[in-house]
Amino acid sequence: MRTTSPLLALQQARRHLLEHGHCPSGVVDERLARSWRRSVAAGLAPTGRAMADLPSPGDLRQAMAGNHSLLTHSRPIMEYLFDQVRHSHSVVVLADRAGMLMHTLGSPGFIDKAERVALTCGASWHEAHRGTNAIGTALAEGNAVEVHGGEHFLERNSFLTCAASPILSATGELLGILDISGDHRNGHAHTLGLVSTAARMIENRLLVATCTRNIRLHLHREPEGIGSVAEGIVAVSADGWIVGANRVALAQLGLHTGDLGATLLERVADVRLDDLLSQHHRRPQQPQALRLRGGALLYAQVQLDAAAWPAVHKPSASVPTAAVPDDALARLDTGDARWRAAADKARRVVGKPIPVLIQGESGVGKEVFARALHASGPRSSGPFVAINCAAIPEHLIESELFGHVAGAFTGARKEGSLGRLRQAHGGTLFLDEIGDMPLALQTRLLRVLQDRSVTPVGAGQAVPVDFCLISATHCQLLQAAEQGRFRHDLYYRLNGLTVQLPALRERSDFDALTTHLLAELAAEQGLPHPVHLAPALLQRLAAHPWPGNLRQYASVLRTACAMLAEGEDQLGWEHLGDDIVQALQTVASPVSAAAAPQAPYQPLQRHVHGHAPALLSLQQLSSAAIDQALQSARGNVSQAARQLGISRQTLYRKLAARVH
């Protein structure tokens, strides 16, 4: 988008646009002209100011939480990118799909200038708010762009030169924008290429992280190119459908994002998926030659997640394997790789003077994990004392934790109280929701952890204590510390080892986990037979987001088991509460239509030439539901798939089938 026209010519071109509704030919290219026209349509004036105010801290936190994965995988690449431009008076910026800036790294000599035009976290750089700029224009155009000096629609931004590139998901969905903005006098011809390469590095990291349940093929023309930023990456389902790819792979295979979920691997490459997997089993790290249908030759390396593909990773009898732990943590392990990694890390420090911090959403099983960790260590015979820091009234929490002597305060027990910290002596203290502990009490807890002694309320002498410390929280403690809501020094005391437990919707072991839960519930309720779920219902349950995670899911299954009649051993829709049926019910695809309950819900109907309504066929129901969801989502396939309760790949496949 760079132009050699002087600033005056650009100003005259903008004035011509405002007066006549179009740009003079030969002054600006068509992409810049389109962006200027969008800026005018948004009500902006070249000499005016931006139309967006900074959001509230709560809105920014919510946006960052919703883009957690994007932020996590972008930060290391942004740090690398900033090292390349550190001395060029510039700032590296990450924006979300709406143009809100979420993370910045800037040169000290330039950051003040950047902040004067709101090039800072929380600001929106959508075209409708800031006019033509690299971030907003890359969002609008869907491509990498560069906006230099006077090409910015707002004249107050003309001191900037900016280069931005979109960051796409494995299915081509726009996730955000990576940008380098700097002083226009220091612009460099290679900046756009640099930021585009960094954006593709982020895309590759995200693809690998989000496609753990799929077979991944890493592709390049040369075997040595596999693993580089220039490699193509393809995600393939177990039945051979290409369900995700990075931009390099799409170009290599001659595909478009619309082909994802609707194209078999065998249609683009002369290879059977079973043959690829067999060769991978024999030589896991060996690239395989892959002949495309058009004749081109690529090399492919197969990569699999061990938890999702245990059969492929089954060790040879001739290869010695490490002993499988047989402890309380192992008995909770139902195959998810992330959960298992957390357990393996925690198992290594149990029994050592290293505190463990468990992070995860509410309901993921943090206390269950903590109890299993305690039972797996050398203090298993000692007490396990759990304290929910969010549940104890603030005026009682001090005496509850530290205990008190007789008559220490009005209402104190006559015999005094040991306090929960002293009750944990010789065992494990579990502090749940530690992020909700009042600041004043955090100071006293820090002293206990430093001195390994407790001074009860009303006492003048400290009492030694010895316990293993496990804490848990659903919030980000480091962020809370940076905002002054949690003590930094206490955070570092608690954070000997941090493990993150995955949300239920992120786990790859849903079926095995369900079997484990049902076995526990059958024993809990004294059921005479093993219990299982109807296959169609299990499929719908697996697709549900479960905001309450394991706690919510176990509660649903517990109620369903209680609804079983004598002699029944299969759970169906009739055993679920009305609220969960309503949440799960959908009239989408044949799969979900078969899974949904048929009564008391009425099927969709249509009127035929003014006569009585006729029942729609299953195929018509599916097609109508897809059309309705796409219309409701304004063409957003991801949102429509969520409304229908099916995967985005399945929706693409159904749309492709209708075309053919």
C-alpha positions in Angstrom: 0.0 0.0 0.0 3.1 2.3 0.1 2.9 5.2 -2.3 5.6 7.6 -3.5 3.1 10.5 -3.7 4.0 13.4 -1.4 2.0 14.3 1.6 0.4 17.3 -0.2 -0.9 15.1 -3.0 -2.4 12.7 -0.5 -4.2 15.6 1.3 -5.5 16.8 -2.0 -6.7 13.3 -2.9 -8.6 13.1 0.4 -10.2 16.5 -0.2 -11.2 15.4 -3.7 -12.9 12.3 -2.2 -14.8 14.4 0.3 -16.0 16.9 -2.3 -16.7 14.5 -5.2 -17.2 11.1 -3.7 -14.2 9.4 -5.4 -10.4 9.6 -5.4 -8.6 11.0 -8.5 -7.1 8.3 -10.6 -3.3 7.7 -10.4 -2.8 9.1 -6.9 -3.7 6.3 -4.6 -4.2 2.5 -5.3 -7.6 1.0 -5.1 -7.1 -0.7 -1.7 -6.2 2.6 -0.1 -9.2 4.3 -1.9 -11.6 1.7 -0.6 -10.3 2.2 3.0 -10.7 6.0 2.7 -14.3 5.6 1.4 -15.0 3.3 4.4 -13.6 6.0 6.7 -15.8 8.7 5.2 -18.8 6.3 5.5 -18.0 5.9 9.2 -18.4 9.7 9.6 -14.8 10.5 10.1 -13.1 13.7 8.9 -9.3 13.9 8.1 -8.8 16.8 10.5 -11.1 15.3 13.2 -10.4 12.9 16.1 -11.0 9.3 16.6 -14.5 8.2 17.5 -13.8 5.6 20.1 -13.1 6.0 23.8 -11.0 3.6 25.9 -13.1 0.8 27.4 -13.5 0.1 31.1 -10.9 -2.1 32.8 -13.6 -4.8 33.1 -14.2 -4.7 29.3 -10.5 -5.0 28.6 -10.1 -7.9 31.0 -13.1 -9.7 29.4 -11.6 -9.2 26.0 -8.3 -10.5 27.1 -9.9 -13.5 28.8 -11.8 -14.3 25.6 -8.5 -14.2 23.7 -6.4 -16.1 26.2 -5.1 -18.7 23.7 -4.2 -16.0 21.1 -2.4 -13.9 23.8 -0.5 -16.9 25.2 0.8 -18.0 21.8 1.5 -14.5 20.5 3.5 -13.1 23.4 6.7 -15.1 22.8 6.7 -14.3 19.1 6.0 -10.6 19.9 9.1 -10.5 22.2 11.2 -12.1 19.4 9.8 -9.6 16.9 10.4 -6.6 19.2 14.1 -7.7 19.5 14.4 -7.3 15.7 13.0 -3.7 15.8 14.0 -2.6 19.3 16.1 0.3 18.0 13.8 1.6 15.3 11.5 3.8 17.4 8.5 1.5 17.0 5.9 -0.5 18.9 4.8 -4.1 18.3 1.0 -4.5 18.8 -1.5 -7.4 19.0 -5.2 -6.6 18.4 -8.2 -8.8 18.6 -10.6 -9.5 15.7 -12.6 -6.3 16.6 -9.4 -4.1 16.5 -9.0 -3.7 20.2 -5.3 -3.6 21.3 -4.5 -6.3 23.8 -0.7 -6.3 24.1 2.0 -3.9 23.1 5.8 -3.8 23.3 7.4 -0.4 22.6 10.7 1.4 22.3 11.0 3.9 25.2 11.8 6.7 22.8 8.6 6.1 20.8 6.0 4.9 23.4 5.1 8.4 24.5 4.2 9.4 20.9 2.2 6.2 20.5 0.2 6.8 23.7 -0.7 10.3 22.5 -2.7 8.8 19.6 -4.1 6.0 21.9 -1.8 3.3 20.4 -2.1 1.5 23.8 -3.9 -1.4 25.3 -7.7 -1.2 25.3 -7.9 1.3 22.4 -9.9 0.3 19.3 -8.1 0.8 15.9 -11.0 -0.4 13.9 -11.3 1.6 10.7 -14.7 2.9 11.8 -13.0 4.5 14.9 -9.5 5.5 13.6 -9.9 5.6 9.8 -7.4 4.1 7.5 -4.6 2.4 9.5 -2.7 -0.9 9.1 -4.6 -2.7 11.9 -8.1 -1.6 10.9 -7.5 -1.9 7.2 -5.9 -5.4 7.6 -9.1 -6.4 9.4 -11.3 -5.0 6.7 -9.3 -6.4 3.8 -8.3 -9.7 5.4 -4.8 -9.3 4.1 -1.4 -7.9 5.2 -1.2 -4.2 4.6 1.2 -1.3 5.1 0.0 2.3 5.7 2.7 5.0 5.5 2.5 8.6 6.7 -0.1 10.6 4.9 -1.9 7.5 3.7 -3.6 7.4 7.2 -7.1 8.9 6.9 -6.7 10.9 10.1 -4.0 13.5 9.6 -3.1 13.3 13.3 -1.8 9.7 12.6 0.4 10.8 9.6 3.6 10.6 11.7 3.2 6.8 11.7 4.2 4.1 9.4 2.4 0.8 10.1 2.5 -2.7 8.8 0.0 -5.3 9.9 -0.9 -8.9 9.1 -4.0 -11.0 10.1 -3.7 -14.0 12.4 -5.9 -16.8 11.2 -7.2 -20.0 12.9 -6.7 -23.5 11.5 -10.1 -23.1 9.7 -9.3 -19.6 8.3 -11.2 -17.7 10.9 -9.8 -14.3 11.7 -8.5 -14.2 15.3 -6.6 -11.0 15.5 -4.0 -8.7 13.9 -0.2 -8.4 14.5 1.2 -4.9 13.8 4.4 -2.9 13.9 3.9 0.8 14.1 6.7 3.4 14.1 7.9 6.9 13.1 7.3 7.3 9.4 10.8 8.7 9.0 12.2 5.3 10.0 10.1 3.1 7.8 11.8 0.0 6.4 10.9 -1.9 3.2 11.2 -5.3 5.0 8.8 -4.5 7.9 5.7 -5.9 6.2 7.5 -9.2 5.5 8.8 -9.4 9.0 5.4 -8.9 10.6 3.7 -11.3 8.1 6.3 -14.0 9.0 5.7 -13.5 12.7 1.9 -13.8 12.2 2.4 -17.1 10.5 4.6 -18.3 13.4 1.7 -17.5 15.7 -0.8 -19.3 13.4 1.4 -22.4 13.4 1.6 -22.5 17.2 -2.2 -22.1 17.5 -2.9 -24.8 15.0 -0.7 -27.3 16.8 -2.3 -26.4 20.1 -5.9 -26.5 18.9 -5.8 -29.6 16.7 -4.5 -32.2 19.3 -7.4 -34.5 18.5 -6.5 -34.6 14.8 -3.7 -36.2 12.8 -1.3 -33.4 11.8 0.8 -33.5 8.6 3.7 -31.2 8.5 4.6 -30.5 4.8 7.5 -29.1 2.8 9.1 -29.6 -0.6 12.3 -30.6 1.2 12.5 -32.9 4.3 14.8 -30.4 6.0 12.1 -27.7 5.7 9.7 -29.5 8.0 9.7 -27.7 11.4 10.5 -24.3 9.8 8.2 -21.3 9.6 7.8 -22.2 5.9 6.2 -25.6 6.5 2.6 -26.4 5.7 0.5 -27.9 8.5 -2.7 -29.9 7.8 -5.1 -31.3 10.4 -6.9 -34.5 9.3 -9.8 -36.2 11.0 -9.7 -39.9 11.9 -11.9 -40.6 8.8 -9.6 -38.8 6.4 -11.2 -35.3 6.1 -9.0 -32.2 5.9 -10.4 -30.1 8.8 -7.7 -27.5 9.3 -4.6 -26.0 7.6 -2.3 -23.1 7.7 -2.0 -20.7 4.8 1.1 -22.4 3.4 -0.6 -25.8 3.4 -3.6 -24.4 1.6 -1.3 -23.1 -1.1 0.6 -26.3 -1.3 -2.5 -28.4 -1.7 -4.4 -25.9 -4.0 -7.2 -25.5 -1.5 -9.2 -22.6 0.0 -10.6 -22.2 3.5 -14.0 -23.1 2.2 -12.7 -26.6 1.3 -11.8 -27.4 4.9 -14.1 -29.9 6.4 -15.4 -30.8 2.9 -12.3 -32.4 1.3 -10.8 -35.8 1.7 -7.1 -36.2 1.9 -7.2 -38.8 -0.8 -8.7 -36.2 -3.2 -5.6 -34.1 -3.1 -2.9 -36.6 -2.5 -2.2 -40.1 -3.9 -2.0 -41.7 -0.4 -4.2 -43.6 2.0 -4.4 -42.3 5.6 -3.9 -45.8 6.9 -0.6 -46.2 5.0 0.6 -42.9 6.4 -0.2 -44.0 10.0 1.4 -47.4 9.4 4.6 -45.8 8.2 4.6 -43.4 11.1 4.2 -46.3 13.5 7.3 -47.9 12.1 9.4 -44.8 11.8 7.7 -42.0 13.9 10.1 -39.1 12.9 10.8 -40.1 9.3 9.3 -37.7 6.7 7.3 -39.6 4.0 7.1 -38.7 0.3 3.6 -37.5 -0.6 2.6 -37.2 -4.3 -0.2 -34.7 -4.9 -2.9 -35.4 -7.5 -1.4 -32.7 -9.7 2.0 -34.4 -9.7 3.9 -32.3 -7.3 6.0 -34.0 -4.6 5.9 -33.0 -0.9 7.4 -34.5 2.2 5.1 -35.1 5.1 5.8 -35.8 8.8 2.9 -37.3 10.8 2.4 -35.9 14.3 -0.1 -37.2 16.8 -1.2 -36.5 20.3 -0.4 -39.6 22.4 -3.6 -39.3 24.5 -5.9 -39.0 21.5 -4.2 -41.7 19.5 -3.0 -44.3 22.0 -3.0 -47.2 19.5 -0.5 -45.5 17.2 1.8 -44.7 20.1 1.6 -48.2 21.6 5.2 -49.0 22.6 7.0 -52.0 21.1 7.5 -55.0 23.4 11.2 -54.7 22.7 11.4 -51.2 24.0 11.6 -50.8 27.8 9.0 -48.4 29.1 8.9 -46.4 32.3 6.9 -47.8 35.1 3.3 -46.5 35.2 2.5 -44.8 38.5 -0.1 -46.5 40.6 -1.4 -43.9 43.0 -4.4 -41.7 43.6 -3.5 -39.4 40.7 -3.1 -42.3 38.3 -6.6 -43.5 39.3 -8.1 -40.2 38.2 -6.2 -40.3 34.9 -8.6 -41.0 32.0 -6.3 -40.1 29.2 -6.2 -36.4 28.6 -2.7 -35.3 27.8 -2.9 -31.9 29.5 -4.4 -33.3 32.7 -1.7 -36.1 32.7 1.1 -33.5 32.2 -0.2 -31.5 35.2 -0.3 -34.7 37.3 3.2 -35.8 36.3 4.6 -32.4 37.2 2.8 -32.3 40.6 3.9 -35.9 41.3 7.5 -34.9 41.0 7.4 -32.3 43.8 5.0 -34.0 46.2 6.8 -34.6 49.5 9.3 -31.8 48.8 9.1 -28.4 50.4 7.7 -26.9 47.2 4.2 -25.3 47.3 1.8 -26.2 44.4 -0.6 -23.7 42.8 -3.5 -25.3 40.9 -5.1 -23.0 38.3 -8.3 -23.7 36.3 -11.9 -22.6 35.8 -14.4 -23.2 38.5 -15.6 -26.8 38.6 -12.6 -28.4 36.8 -11.8 -30.5 39.9 -9.0 -28.6 41.6 -9.8 -29.9 45.1 -10.2 -33.5 43.8 -6.7 -33.1 42.2 -5.3 -31.7 45.4 -6.7 -34.5 47.5 -5.3 -37.1 45.0 -1.9 -35.3 45.2 -2.0 -35.5 49.0 -2.9 -39.2 48.9 -0.1 -39.8 46.4 2.6 -38.4 48.6 4.5 -39.4 51.8 2.1 -37.3 54.0 -1.0 -39.4 52.9 -1.5 -40.7 56.4 -1.6 -37.1 57.8 -4.6 -34.8 57.7 -5.8 -33.0 54.6 -7.3 -29.7 55.6 -9.2 -27.8 52.9 -10.2 -24.2 53.4 -12.3 -22.3 50.9 -11.1 -18.7 51.3 -14.1 -17.4 49.4 -16.7 -19.1 51.7 -15.5 -18.1 55.2 -17.0 -14.7 56.4 -14.2 -12.1 56.5 -14.7 -11.4 60.2 -14.2 -15.0 61.1 -11.5 -16.0 58.6 -8.6 -14.9 60.9 -9.7 -17.0 63.8 -10.6 -19.9 61.5 -7.1 -20.0 60.0 -4.9 -19.1 62.9 -7.0 -20.3 65.9 -7.5 -18.4 69.1 -7.0 -18.7 72.8 -9.8 -18.9 75.3 -11.6 -15.6 75.7 -9.6 -13.9 72.9 -12.7 -12.0 71.6 -16.4 -11.9 72.1 -18.0 -15.1 71.0 -14.7 -17.1 71.2 -14.9 -20.7 72.3 -14.2 -21.1 76.0 -11.7 -23.8 75.3 -10.0 -21.9 72.4 -9.4 -23.2 68.9 -6.4 -24.8 67.1 -7.3 -23.1 63.8 -7.1 -24.8 60.4 -3.4 -24.1 59.9 -2.5 -26.0 63.0 -4.9 -28.8 62.2 -2.9 -29.4 59.0 0.3 -30.0 61.0 2.0 -33.2 59.6 -0.3 -33.3 56.5 -1.5 -31.0 53.7 -3.1 -27.6 53.8 -5.3 -26.8 50.8 -6.3 -23.2 50.3 -9.0 -23.0 47.7 -9.9 -19.8 45.9 -6.8 -18.2 47.4 -7.3 -15.2 45.2 -10.3 -14.1 47.3 -8.3 -13.9 50.5 -8.5 -10.3 52.0 -5.2 -8.3 51.6 -4.8 -7.9 55.4 -4.9 -11.6 55.9 -2.5 -12.3 53.1 0.1 -10.5 55.1 -0.4 -12.8 58.1 -0.4 -15.9 55.9 2.9 -14.8 54.3 4.5 -14.5 57.7 3.3 -18.1 58.5 4.8 -19.4 55.3 8.1 -17.6 56.0 8.4 -18.5 59.7 6.6 -21.9 59.6 4.8 -20.9 62.8 1.3 -19.7 63.8 0.4 -17.1 66.4 -3.3 -17.7 67.5 -5.5 -14.7 68.0 -5.0 -13.5 71.5 -1.8 -15.4 72.1 1.7 -14.0 72.6 3.7 -16.9 71.5 4.0 -18.6 68.0 3.4 -22.3 67.6 5.5 -24.2 65.0 3.6 -25.9 62.1 4.7 -28.3 59.4 2.5 -28.9 56.4 2.6 -29.3 52.6 0.9 -26.3 51.0 -1.4 -26.6 47.9 -3.4 -23.6 46.7 -6.0 -23.2 44.0 -7.6 -20.4 42.1 -9.8 -19.7 39.1 -8.3 -16.3 38.5 -4.8 -15.2 37.3 -3.0 -14.4 40.5 -0.1 -12.6 38.8 -2.6 -10.3 37.0 -4.3 -9.7 40.4 -1.0 -8.9 41.9 -0.2 -6.4 39.2 -3.6 -4.7 39.8 -2.9 -4.5 43.6 -5.5 -7.1 44.6 -3.0 -9.7 45.6 0.5 -9.4 47.3 3.3 -10.1 44.9 5.5 -11.6 47.6 2.7 -14.0 48.7 2.2 -15.0 45.0 5.8 -16.0 44.7 5.6 -17.9 47.9 2.6 -19.9 46.7 3.9 -20.4 43.2 6.5 -23.0 43.7 5.0 -25.1 40.9 1.9 -24.0 38.9 -0.2 -26.5 37.1 -3.2 -25.7 34.9 -6.1 -28.1 34.8 -8.0 -28.0 31.5 -11.7 -27.1 31.2 -14.0 -30.0 30.4 -14.7 -28.7 26.9 -10.9 -28.8 26.2 -10.3 -32.4 27.3 -9.7 -35.2 24.8 -10.9 -38.0 27.1 -14.6 -37.1 27.4 -15.8 -40.7 26.8 -13.4 -42.3 29.2 -14.1 -39.6 31.8 -17.8 -40.3 31.5 -17.3 -44.0 32.0 -15.2 -43.2 35.1 -17.8 -40.9 36.5 -20.7 -43.3 35.9 -18.8 -46.1 37.7 -18.3 -43.9 40.7 -21.9 -42.8 40.7 -23.2 -46.3 40.3 -21.2 -47.3 43.4 -22.3 -44.2 45.2 -26.0 -44.9 44.6 -25.7 -48.7 45.1 -26.9 -49.5 41.6 -26.7 -53.2 40.9 -25.5 -52.9 37.2 -22.9 -50.8 35.4 -24.5 -47.7 33.8 -23.8 -46.3 30.4 -25.1 -43.5 28.2 -27.0 -43.9 24.9 -24.5 -43.3 22.2 -26.4 -40.4 20.6 -26.8 -38.7 23.9 -23.1 -39.1 24.8 -22.3 -37.4 21.5 -24.5 -34.4 22.4 -23.1 -34.2 25.9 -19.5 -34.2 24.5 -20.4 -31.2 22.3 -21.9 -29.1 25.2 -19.5 -26.3 26.5 -20.2 -27.2 30.2 -19.6 -23.8 31.8 -19.7 -25.5 35.2 -17.1 -28.1 34.0 -16.8 -31.4 35.8 -18.9 -30.2 38.8 -21.8 -29.4 36.5 -21.4 -32.6 34.4 -21.1 -34.9 37.4 -24.3 -33.3 38.9 -26.2 -33.9 35.7 -25.1 -37.6 35.6 -25.8 -38.0 39.3 -29.4 -36.8 38.8 -29.8 -39.0 35.7 -28.6 -42.1 37.6 -31.1 -41.4 40.3 -33.9 -41.3 37.6 -33.2 -44.8 36.4 -36.0 -47.3 36.9 -35.4 -50.7 38.3 -33.6 -52.9 35.8 -32.5 -49.9 33.6 -28.8 -49.5 32.9 -28.8 -47.0 30.0 -29.2 -43.3 30.4 -31.3 -41.5 27.8 -32.9 -38.1 27.3 -35.8 -39.1 29.6 -33.5 -39.3 32.6 -32.3 -35.7 32.2 -33.7 -32.6 33.9 -35.7 -30.2 31.7 -33.0 -27.5 31.9 -30.2 -29.6 30.5 -32.5 -31.1 27.8 -33.3 -27.5 26.7 -29.6 -26.6 26.7 -28.7 -29.7 24.7 -31.7 -29.9 22.3 -31.1 -28.9 18.7 -32.9 -29.4 15.4 -29.8 -29.2 13.3 -28.0 -32.0 11.4 -29.0 -35.7 11.0 -26.6 -36.5 13.8 -28.0 -34.1 16.3 -31.6 -34.7 15.2 -31.1 -38.4 15.9 -29.6 -37.5 19.3 -32.3 -35.1 20.3 -35.4 -36.3 22.2 -38.5 -36.8 20.0 -41.1 -36.1 22.6 -42.6 -33.9 23.9 -41.0 -31.6 21.3 -42.8 -31.0 18.0 -41.1 -31.4 14.7 -40.9 -28.5 12.3 -43.8 -28.2 9.8 -44.5 -26.4 6.6 -47.8 -25.5 4.9 -48.5 -27.0 1.4 -50.6 -24.8 -0.9 -52.7 -23.5 2.0 -53.5 -27.0 3.3 -52.8 -28.6 6.6 -49.1 -28.5 7.7 -47.0 -31.3 6.4 -44.0 -32.8 8.3 -40.6 -32.0 6.9 -38.2 -34.8 6.0 -35.1 -35.2 8.1 -33.0 -33.8 5.2 -35.3 -30.8 4.9 -35.1 -30.2 8.6 -31.3 -30.2 8.5 -31.2 -27.9 5.5 -33.7 -25.5 7.1 -31.9 -25.4 10.4 -28.6 -24.7 8.7 -30.1 -21.8 6.6 -31.7 -20.4 9.8 -28.5 -20.6 11.8 -26.4 -19.0 9.0 -29.0 -16.2 8.7 -29.1 -15.6 12.4 -25.2 -15.6 12.5 -25.1 -13.3 9.5 -23.0 -15.7 7.6 -20.5 -16.5 10.4 -20.0 -20.2 10.0 -18.3 -20.6 13.4 -21.2 -18.9 15.2 -23.8 -20.9 13.2 -22.1 -24.2 14.0 -22.2 -23.3 17.8 -25.9 -22.6 17.5 -26.5 -25.9 15.7 -24.5 -27.8 18.3 -22.1 -29.3 15.6 -18.5 -28.7 14.7 -17.5 -26.1 12.2 -16.0 -28.9 10.0 -19.3 -30.8 10.0 -21.2 -27.7 8.9 -18.7 -27.1 6.0 -19.1 -30.7 5.0 -22.9 -30.4 4.9 -22.8 -27.1 2.9 -20.5 -28.8 0.4 -22.8 -31.8 0.1 -25.7 -29.5 -0.7 -23.7 -27.8 -3.5 -22.9 -31.1 -5.1 
